[in-house]
Amino acid sequence: MFVTAVKTAVVEALVSGFGQLATSPINNGLDLVPNSVTIEYPLQEVEWPAVYVQFRSSTVQWQGLQPDQYVTYASGITISGHNYPAYTSSRVGYFEGNIDLQIIAMHSEERDRLYDSVTNLILMGQGSAASNAFYSSIQANDLVGLTLLPTSYTPTGDVVVPGTPFSPEEFTYQASMRIRCVGDFYENKYNYQVPEIQYLVASGTVAPEILTYPTL
């Protein structure tokens, strides 16, 4: 439903922001663009340094008191040889969660410069062409309605680990950050159609019941 959509939206936004950062760097001495932004842990050396995108939801619920939306189904629905107008039903959900970005590199300076580049994308806002491209991509995404907290992120630590997927003799330099987010997602109900009620027919009669009370 929405987990893959959130990850995909963030990956596309990071790629857009880094693409702008590569052509219009904020600081030529510090900014660095990764070789890959991915939702899968990078296994090939050519993919490093990389940004590994993860998402963890904390709240998932209906959006509002009536989460269903109905859209006219173009061809209608046929019942007993007759075609009637129909609607498709979709449900709107709401979620809160955290986007975790893991910076993975083979050198500490490379990790730190890439960490600073991600910071530029998140915090600089409209004043930065790269940050503007990052947020514009999220707003234009048609997979999910996603809003990030643009004023801060939470560093979740750094580590140096011996070994990489492609070489046991190398060291992996990693650092992570967490961004809070909220959003809406839309899911159709398996594409089933709901026929429109054309009219109601009442048949039969109801006789009123007369109540009698004893006299005192």
C-alpha positions in Angstrom: 0.0 0.0 0.0 2.1 2.9 1.3 5.5 1.6 2.6 7.0 1.0 -0.8 5.4 4.2 -2.1 7.0 6.3 0.7 10.4 4.8 0.0 10.1 5.3 -3.7 9.0 8.9 -3.2 12.0 9.6 -1.0 14.4 7.9 -3.4 13.1 10.0 -6.3 13.3 13.2 -4.2 16.9 12.5 -3.2 17.9 11.7 -6.7 16.3 15.0 -7.9 18.0 17.0 -5.1 21.4 15.4 -5.7 21.1 15.9 -9.4 20.6 19.6 -8.8 23.4 19.7 -6.2 25.8 18.2 -8.8 25.2 21.0 -11.2 24.8 23.8 -8.7 26.8 22.9 -5.6 26.3 25.0 -2.4 29.9 24.4 -1.3 32.4 22.9 -3.9 34.7 21.8 -1.1 32.2 19.9 0.9 29.2 18.8 -1.2 29.3 15.2 -2.4 26.8 13.2 -4.5 26.4 9.5 -3.9 26.8 6.9 -6.6 23.4 5.4 -5.7 20.2 6.1 -3.7 18.4 2.8 -3.0 15.9 0.9 -0.9 18.1 -2.2 -1.1 21.5 -2.4 0.7 24.2 -1.8 -1.9 26.2 -4.9 -2.6 28.4 -3.7 -5.5 31.5 -1.5 -5.0 30.3 0.7 -7.9 27.2 1.7 -5.9 29.3 3.2 -3.0 29.1 5.7 -1.5 25.3 5.3 -1.2 22.2 6.5 0.7 20.1 3.6 1.9 16.5 4.6 2.4 14.3 2.9 5.1 10.8 3.8 6.4 9.2 2.8 9.7 5.6 3.7 10.4 4.4 4.5 13.9 0.7 5.2 13.3 -1.6 3.9 10.5 -5.3 4.6 10.5 -8.4 5.8 8.5 -8.3 9.3 7.2 -11.3 11.0 8.9 -14.6 9.5 10.0 -15.6 8.3 6.4 -12.5 7.2 4.6 -14.2 5.9 1.4 -14.2 7.8 -1.8 -16.3 6.9 -4.9 -15.3 7.6 -8.5 -17.6 7.0 -11.5 -16.7 3.8 -13.3 -16.7 4.6 -17.0 -18.3 1.4 -18.5 -20.9 0.9 -15.7 -21.9 -2.5 -14.5 -24.2 -5.1 -16.1 -26.8 -6.8 -14.0 -29.3 -9.2 -15.6 -28.5 -7.9 -19.0 -29.0 -4.2 -18.1 -26.1 -1.7 -17.8 -26.2 0.6 -14.8 -24.0 3.5 -13.8 -21.4 2.3 -11.2 -18.7 3.6 -9.0 -15.3 2.3 -7.9 -14.5 2.7 -4.2 -11.2 3.6 -2.7 -10.1 4.1 0.9 -8.0 6.9 2.2 -5.5 6.2 5.0 -3.3 8.3 7.2 0.1 7.5 8.6 2.9 8.9 10.7 6.4 7.6 10.8 10.1 8.1 10.4 12.3 8.0 7.3 15.7 6.7 8.1 18.6 7.6 5.8 21.8 5.5 6.2 24.9 7.0 4.7 27.3 4.2 3.6 30.9 4.9 2.4 34.4 3.5 2.4 36.1 6.5 3.9 35.2 8.7 6.9 35.6 12.0 4.9 33.4 10.6 2.1 30.7 9.7 4.7 30.8 13.1 6.4 30.6 15.1 3.1 27.7 13.0 2.0 26.0 13.5 5.4 26.4 17.3 4.9 24.9 17.1 1.4 21.8 15.3 2.8 21.6 18.0 5.5 21.6 20.6 2.7 18.7 18.9 1.0 16.6 18.6 4.2 17.2 22.0 5.9 18.1 24.6 3.3 14.6 25.0 1.9 13.6 27.3 -0.9 16.9 29.3 -0.8 18.7 26.2 -2.2 18.1 25.0 -5.7 19.0 21.4 -4.6 16.7 21.5 -1.5 13.9 23.1 -3.6 14.2 20.2 -6.1 14.1 17.7 -3.3 10.9 19.0 -1.8 9.3 19.8 -5.2 9.7 16.1 -6.1 7.9 15.0 -2.9 5.1 17.4 -3.5 4.6 16.3 -7.1 4.7 12.6 -6.3 1.5 10.8 -7.4 2.1 7.6 -5.4 1.5 9.0 -1.9 0.7 12.3 -0.2 3.9 12.8 1.9 4.9 15.7 4.2 8.3 15.8 5.8 9.2 17.9 8.9 11.6 20.4 7.2 13.0 22.1 10.3 15.0 19.3 11.8 16.2 15.8 11.7 17.5 13.4 14.4 21.0 12.0 14.1 20.9 8.3 15.1 24.6 7.6 15.3 27.6 6.6 13.2 29.7 3.5 13.2 32.8 1.9 11.6 32.3 -1.8 10.7 35.0 -4.1 9.3 34.2 -5.7 6.0 32.0 -4.8 3.0 29.8 -7.0 0.8 32.5 -7.1 -1.8 35.7 -7.1 0.4 36.3 -8.4 3.9 39.4 -6.3 4.2 37.8 -2.9 3.7 36.0 -0.9 6.4 32.5 0.5 6.1 31.8 4.0 7.4 28.2 4.6 8.2 26.0 7.4 9.7 22.3 7.6 10.0 19.6 10.3 10.3 15.9 10.1 11.0 13.2 12.5 9.5 9.7 12.6 10.8 6.9 12.5 8.3 3.1 12.2 7.9 1.1 11.4 4.9 -2.0 10.1 3.2 -2.3 7.0 1.0 -5.1 5.9 -1.3 -6.0 2.3 -2.0 -8.8 1.0 -4.3 -10.8 -2.0 -3.0 -9.5 -4.5 -5.5 -11.2 -2.6 -8.4 -14.7 -3.8 -7.6 -17.6 -1.8 -8.8 -20.5 -0.5 -6.7 -23.8 -0.2 -8.7 -25.7 3.1 -8.4 -29.1 3.0 -6.7 -31.5 4.2 -9.4 -34.8 4.2 -7.5 -36.6 2.5 -4.7 -39.9 0.5 -5.0 -42.2 0.2 -2.0 -44.8 -2.6 -2.2 -47.5 -3.8 0.2 -49.2 -1.8 2.9 -48.8 -1.5 6.6 -52.0 -1.2 8.7 -51.7 1.0 11.7 -52.1 -0.7 15.0 -54.8 0.9 17.2 -54.0 0.7 20.8 -56.8 0.7 23.3 -56.5 1.5 27.0 -58.9 0.3 29.7 -61.0 3.0 31.3 -60.7 3.5 35.0 
